[in-house]
Amino acid sequence: MALLEDVRFGLRTMAKNPTSTIVAVIALSLGLGANAVVFSIANTALFKNLPFVSDRILYLHSRDAAHADFGFLGVSLPDFRDWSAQQKSFRSLGAYRFNPANVSDESGVPERYNLAQITVNMFSIIGQPPVLGRDFTPEDAKPGAAPVIVLGHTMWQSRYGGSNSVIGRTIRVNGVPATVIGVMRPDFRFPIDTDLWMPLDPTPDLERRESRAMNVFGDLAPSATKASAGAEFDGIARNLERAYPETNRGITAAVRDFGEENNDPDDYTTLATLMGAVVFVLLIACANVANLLLARSVDRSREISIRVALGAGRWRVIRQLLVESVMLSSLAGVLGLLIAIGGLRVFSASVHDQVPAWMTFQIDYHSLAYLAVISLGTGLLFGLAPALRLAGLNVNLSLREGGRGSSGSRRGRHLSAVLVVAEMALAMVLLTGAGLMIRSIVNVRSTNTGVNTRNVLVMRLFLPNAKYPHPADQIAFHQRLKSRLDALPGVEASTVASTMPTGGSMNFPYELEHSAPVDENLRPKLNGLVISPDYFHVMDVRLIRGRAFTEDDGSGPPVVIVNQRLAEKIWPGEDALGKRLRLFDGKTPKPWITVVGIAPNILQNGIAVSAYDPLMYFPYRQLPIDDVALMARTRVPPATLINAFRRETQAIDGDLPLYNVRTLEERLATNGWEVAIVASLFSIFAGIALALAAIGLYAVIAHSVNQRTQEIGVRLALGASQGNILRAVFRQGMLQLAIGLAVGIAASIGLTRFLSSLLVLVTATDPITFILVGAVLGVAAVLGCLIPARRAARVDPVIALRYE
């Protein structure tokens, strides 16, 4: 009953002060809403919507002890069989490998999907049978069995209209007829963004023990733990090393959970940094509201003193004030929920094409519980200082002075100043983080790739092994397609390459001619790209020296073109033309390759670099590949030729889709999208923090001026000039700013290093960013002091001396 009375009294108090109530609720809702958004993002990315039910699904990998820096390796099929036979930690082990899939039938144009080839026990391990049709059986994986396939729900809906008649239907997957036997539930995309599943085909390549191309997972037994499973598989790996020293020397095993498997360590750092940023925003909002309540406490001193004099206990006063604070934060929590829902919708739309389909960013009961807890916590946090101050009033002194001018009031002003300093320091950290991220995204957008990106159409094309099993088949197809594309009106030249600029590269162990022998485990590696003869023409790049490839390259002595960076690195001060090197296939050396050209540097391996990578270019006849980037320089807007390119491709092979079709400019515009998203979020949080800090400083200075009106009047009456008053007010504000900047700079230097993994061509201690941020915060502080200072300078001494 007493609590209900406190609530009713709190409602009357908030209604009597609508302006301060609205300001407090808005300030808090921004902080609470931002926190709910980032918590929901982290919850979704790291914990929620796992593509399976059991949290005891673990992943197993091989690791090469001699090359630990290369990370985790796959598992070979023979090793997988031995692991399954010898282990006891898992109820069952399964394996899968990814493959692109060209799907074609009479339903529409060919499309490219993500295919997982799996052991037939996969769905039972995960505990997710098909919702339509049947699961795989051991007979489906036997040699010579008719190909069968299970469809993902999204593919079933988009391509087949969700019709049950798809069961038993024959479709072509990479040109091979396969019968549809099942459909999975709507949100099932295991392993990651998978569209369809087929039984694992034990090809001769997979049967090689050194061919570690599969991913292994298992359902942990009830009596086992991740640590005990890791210890067991270490022992199994040592047994295999003794049994197969040629292929398994130094090969160990590693056990990982879903988060370790699918989330990069940088993801945790990024989300933790964003979480820290929104906590700072919330702390600034709390400081603002605390200052607002401290200011109001002066006006309520007489009221509280009378209540205490009439017999109210100090705990009763504290409870009343805390109830009012929690009511404020609860209202802010409701508004913050609406802000979070809108913010998540915007965020989800901005990253829709970059995250796995099973990641759905929304407010769930975890997010609601988090929002409720922090709403309650912030209400207690910002309400505690004013409550303790009012509960500790000297009743007699307060009643004599009418609630003003007491030592408690002076202590309140000191506490307000401390809170403003904290706001300035926190705002400095957030603005610095935002400044560094903004500079990074500017660097991303202004990075010179080294090619002319205008009027270039790019896409990818996959030639399935079942239809194009031999390198000669792949070469013949590419030549035929190039002839048809080059003949299209508006096409200047076309080319194929293993990937496009900034799209990454392949990695080759190499040896220079006349170089000293090295340990095979320590052999250096270089990045390489496979291209057809017109590649540099399409990229509008002229070779520095030597010649470009011709159609004859690849059928004669092996040749290579190197970029300027590589030539300077491995043949410094020498002419690279005519130099020779050779690559290795495992331990087997390939024929010597002669350098025939030197190309300008082109950005190939991403954007977060300060120098171009050393790069080799190989003619596509020399190293044919089945999955290529198809590119063409056009004389007309590139997008107008997309349908023509599809038509010419399917005129040669009706089962082949073109995918990831876009202009090169559009493709490069997606570079650094993670940096852009984090930069946008940081900028929003920093903008909120800057506004709140400036408003907080304004409120404190304005309240101080209001409290010192009589003092200011006395000074003016005794001859102080308006300039003296202005300087005194500004001195108070600038002192708080200076202390806040000093603390903020120290904190920024310590905290922004967590952003290092996201920064592009800028350091975490970039002095320009710190100077600009300090200037922005200084301007905001000046604006926050300006109005109260002008008001103080215009005080009428006669009115001020009568002020009570």
Summary of the structure (lengths in Angstrom):
residues: 804
radius of gyration: 34.1
end to end distance: 38.3
largest distance: 106.3
contacts: 2697
relative contact order: 0.11
helix: 53%
strand: 17%
